[in-house]
Amino acid sequence: MTRTPLLLALGLLPILATTACNAAGPDASGQKAPATAAASADQRPFTATEISRFDQPWAMTFLPDGSLLVTEKRGKLQHLDLASGQKHEITGVPKVAYGGQGGFGDVILHPDFARNRVVYVSYAEEGTLDTRGAAVARATLALDANGGGQLKDLKVIWRQTPKVSGEGHYGHRLAFGPDGKLWISSSERQKFDPAQDMSGNLGKIIRLNDDGSLPADNPFASQGGVAAQVWSLGHRNVLGIAFDANGKLWAQEMGPAGGDELNLIVRGANYGYPIVSNGDHYDGRPIPDHDTRPEFAAPKVTWNPVISPAGLMFYSGSLFPQWKGSAFIGGLSSTSLVRVAFDGDSAREAERFNMGERIREVEQGPDGALWLLEDGSKARLLKLTPKA
């Protein structure tokens, strides 16, 4: 559906939106619950050990041998040997449109990576007439004996459409589901209305086959075209997607001025943005809350003031047994690691740990440790292990 001209005028606000996504801000907690105080370093149940440093890292994924791939926003893919501490660049990365929130994005492995060596990367790419959009490519990772290597036979399998002006809200988080399908978060590029427009794929959660083709059982497959990619719509800036132990997909997204969300993603559901939000526009004008429009799927947790969520994972390890089944979210403006607990389909913020720096990414390591990437230049890779 198309919004009123008022929302079109809101396109004048991308600079404000980008600033809010990157500015420091206060801590606060979740929906209809008391604020959760952030635990200081001496109160945390873990020790954070610096392992390495990166230049504007954005995402990481572990290889079967325990080494690590890390993307850097300016357009580099790094391979880190954790045993030796040596870091080597992987060549063959696509050219990225670096600037604002744009650049090199996510990296994940094909479910059958041990056999086929296929990886997936996301990034912002340039279009014509000063436009940009996210893209996803797959390639074969060929490592050499020295720890370097290259991406071979890189092929773009998905693009945001339409490409638009501006440098914000790409999203482009990637995940493989238990169904073997590739899931992509496609944010609305600070353009508001496209999140409700099924002629494009902005503001949507996308579901594809591993080669980029369209699954016949997608909810809007019968509409054909771009709509056939879509699993859910009405999203703003989705910077984390992950499946829980029961195979349910969860996504967190940055709200506007207030209203960060954690959503349970349901087939064909509309999450309401920009028609509803538990936050307001950056110039102070209100947006109707979710409870005013029950036809839209409401978030399971909202944060106001925001945490600026980035990175999402579900913990399944044994190193922190008390956290099994919890989700962890990296906080940018909140400079925190946020733990979310679940009771069926209900969720709540359970703990918040003050990390002192913006947290861009969080992953679980092979041994059950938590791994964090800070945001920005000279950002630390941290390994979290239980205190003795």
N, C-alpha and C positions, 0 to 999 in steps of 0.2 A: 504494500500500500504506500501511497505518497503522502508526506506530511504537508502542513500548511506552509506558506511562504515564510512564516516566522522562523521555522527551522532552517530554511535555506539561508536566512540571514545569519544564522549561527555559524555558518561556515567561515565567518570573519574572525572566529576565535581560535584558530589552530595554534597560534603562538602561546596564548594563555594555557591551552590544554597541554602543550608540550612542556611548558614550564612546570605545571602542576605535577606531571608525571616524573619530573626529574628533581624537584625541589625537596629539601629536607622539611620534615613536619613532625607533629606530635604523635605519640603513641596513643592508641585507644583500642577498645575491644569490640566484640561482636554483637550480633543482633539480639536485642531485648535481654541483655545480660550485663552484669557489672563489669567495669573495666578490669582487664587482667594486667597486673603490674609486671613489667618486664624484669626478669631475673638478672641481676648484675653478675659480673664474671665470677665472683667468689661464691655465688649461690647456684651457679649452673652445675648440673650433674655430669658435665663432660669437660674434657680438656681439649682446647682448640690448638692444633699444631700447624704452623705454616709449612707447606710442602714446596710451593713454587710461587712464581708471580707471572702475571700476564698483562698484556696491554688491551684494556677494554674487552675482557672476555664476556661471552654471552651464553654459552652452553657447553656442556661436556657429556661424554658418554664413555663407559668402560668397555675395552675390548676383552675378548675371552682370556687373553694372557695376563690380564690385570693392569695393562697400561691404559693410558687415557688419551682420548681425543678432545681437544678444546678449541672452540671457535673464538676468534677475535674479531670484533666488530668492523675493523678497518679492512678485513678481507683475507685473514690468514687462518689456516687450520694447522694447529700444533699437535704433535704427538709426544706425549710425556712418558718416559720410562720411569716408573715410580721406584724401581729397584736402584737405579743409578742416579736418578734425578736429572738425566739428560733430556733436553727438549729439542725436537727437530721439526722443521716445517714440512708440511705435505703440500706439494705443488698440484697444479691442475684445478685449483679452486676457481669458480666462475667470477667474473668481474662484478663487484658489488657497487651499489649506489650508496656511498657512505655520507651520512649527514643527518643531524637531528636524531631520531630514533632508528634510522635506517642503516643497514650494513649487513654483515654476515650474521646469520641467525643460528638456527638449531642444527644439531647433528645427531642422528640416531642410526642404529644398525637394523638391517633386515632381520626378521626372526630366524632366518636360516643363514645368518652371516658366516658361521663357522664353515659352511660348505661353499657359499657363493661369493663371500667377501663384499657384498653390496652394502653401501651406506647411502643415507639420504641427508641432504643439506637444504636449508632454506636461507633466503637472502633477499635483500631489496635490489631491484634492478631498474635501470632507467628506461623510460619510454620516449615518445616524441613530445615536443613542445613543452619541455620541463615537467613531465609527468613521471611517476614512479609507481611501482607495485611490487608485491612480494612474489617470489617464485620458489618452487621446490624442484630439485634435481636429484637423480639417482646416479651412482657411479660405482665402479669397482675400486676398492682400496688395495693398492699394491705397495706394501712396505718393503724397504730394502734392508740389507744386513746391518746398516749403520743406524737404523731407527727412523730414517726419513722415508720418503716414498711419494706417491702421486695418486691422484684420482684419475682413473682411466675410463674412457667411454662415457663421459658425463652426458646425461640427457635430461633436459627439462621436461617434467611430466605434469606440472600444474602451474598456473599463473593466476594472480588476482586480476579480476576484471570488473569494472574498467580500471585502467591506470589513471591516477588523478594527481593533482598538484599537492605539494606539501611533503613533509618528512616525518610524519607521526603515525602511530597506530597501525603498524603492519601486522603485529601478532606473530604469525608464522611459526608457532610451536608445533612440534610433530610428535606422534606417538603411534605405535602399532597396538592394536587391540587383540584380545583373545580370539577374535574372528579372523585374524590374519590380515585385516584391512588397515590401510594407512589413514590416519586421522590428522587433520590440519586445522589450526585455528587461523581464521582470516578476519582480522579486525577491520573496523569501518573507516579507517584512514582519516578520522576527525571530520567526516562529512555527514554524520548523523543519519540522514534519510536512507542511504544505501543499505543499512542494516535491516530495513523492512522491504527492500526491493528485490524481488526474485529474478529480475533480469540480469543481476550481477551477483558476485559471490562475496562482496564485502559485508562484514558484520555477521559472518556465518561460521558454523563448524562444518567442515568438509570431510566426507568419507569416500575413499577411493580404493580400488584394487592396488596391489603393490607395484604394478606397472603404470599406474596412472589412469587406467581405464575405469569405467563407471560400473559400480555394482548394480545389478538389476533390481535389488531389493531396497535401494535407497527410498526414503519416504516420498520424494518428489520426482522419482524417475519418470513417471508418465508425462510430466511436463516437458521433458527433453531440455536440451540446451544446458546452460549453466545451472539451472535449478536442479538438474539431475545429480549434481555433485553434493547438494546440501543435505545435512542431517538435522540441523537446527539453525534458527535465525534470531535476530533481535539482540545481537551481542555488540559490545563496545570495543574494548581493547583486551583481548584474551591472551595473557602471557604465561599461562600454564595449563596443560591438560595431562591427565593421568588416570589410569584405570585402577580401581581398588581390587581387593582380593576376590570379590564376587563378580568381577568383570564389568562393573558399572563405571561409566566415564564421568569424571568430575572436571570442572574447568573453573579457574579463577580469572577475574577480569578487573581491570581498573575502572572504577566509576568516575564520574566527573568531580565536582566539588563535594566530596563525600560519596558514600555508596559503593565502595569496593565490594565485590561479590564472590562467593563460592557457590557454584551451581552444580546440581546433578543434571547431567545432560540426557534428555529424553528424546526419543525418536520423533521428529517432526515438530517439536515444541518451539514456541516463539517466546523469547525471554524479554521482549517488550521495549528494548532500547530503540530509538530515543523517546518513545511515547511515555514510558514510565522508567523511573530510577529512584532508588532511595537516597540519591544525592541531588544536587542542584546544578544549574549552569554556572560557569565561572564568573559571570557578571552578577550573580545573585538571584537571578530569576528562578523560581521554583520549577521543578519537574514533578508531576504527580507520582506519588509513591506506588509501589507494586500493589498494595492492598486496595487501591482504588479501581484496579482493572484485573479482576480475578481470572480473566481469560488468558492472561500472560503468566508464564511459569515464573514463580518467585524464587529468589535465591535462598539457599539454606543458611547462609551466614552473610551478614553485611557488616561493613566497618565504616564508622563515621565518628571521628575523623579517620582518614584513610590510613592503610598500611603500605599502599603502593605495591601490590603483590607481584612477584616475579619468580618464576620457577615453582613447580609443584611436583611432589612425589609422595607415594605411599610407602610406609616403612614395613618391611617384612622380615627383617633380620633378627638375630638372636643376641647381638651385642648389647642392645638396649631392649630387653624383653618387655619392659613396662610400656614401651611405645609401639609394640606390634599392632598393626592396623590403623595407626594414626597417620594423618597427612602432615607434611611439612611444607611451609610456604616461605620463600625468601621475601623479606621486606626491604624496599628501597628507601622511601622517605622515613619509614619507621626504624631503619637500621637494625633489623631484628630477624630472628628466626621464629616463626609462629607455628605452634603445634595445634592441630585441629583433631578433636576426638569425635567419634561417631557412635550413634545408637540407631541401627537400621539406616533409614534414609535421612535421619536428623543429624545435624552437625553443630559443633560449638567450638569456639576458641578455648583451648584448655590451658595452654602455657605460652608465654612469650619470653624469648631470651634476647637480651640486649647484646648485639654483636659489635656495636660501636662504628660500624661501616655499613654502607648500602650493600645488601645481599642480592645478587643477580640470579644465582642458580643454586639448586640443592639437589643432590643425588645420593643414592645409597651405594656404597662400595661393595665389592665381592665378599669382604669379611664382615659386613654389617655395620661398618662405620658410616657416619654421615659426612658428606663432602660438600663444602660450600665454595662458591666463587663470589668474591667481592666484585663490585662494579667500579669501572673507571680505570685510569692508567695506574700502573704498578699495583694492580689488584692481586690480592693474595688468594691462593688456593689453600683452603683450610681442611684438615681432617679432624673430625670430632670423635673422640673415644671416651669411654666411661672414666670418671675419676677413680683413682685407686681407692 
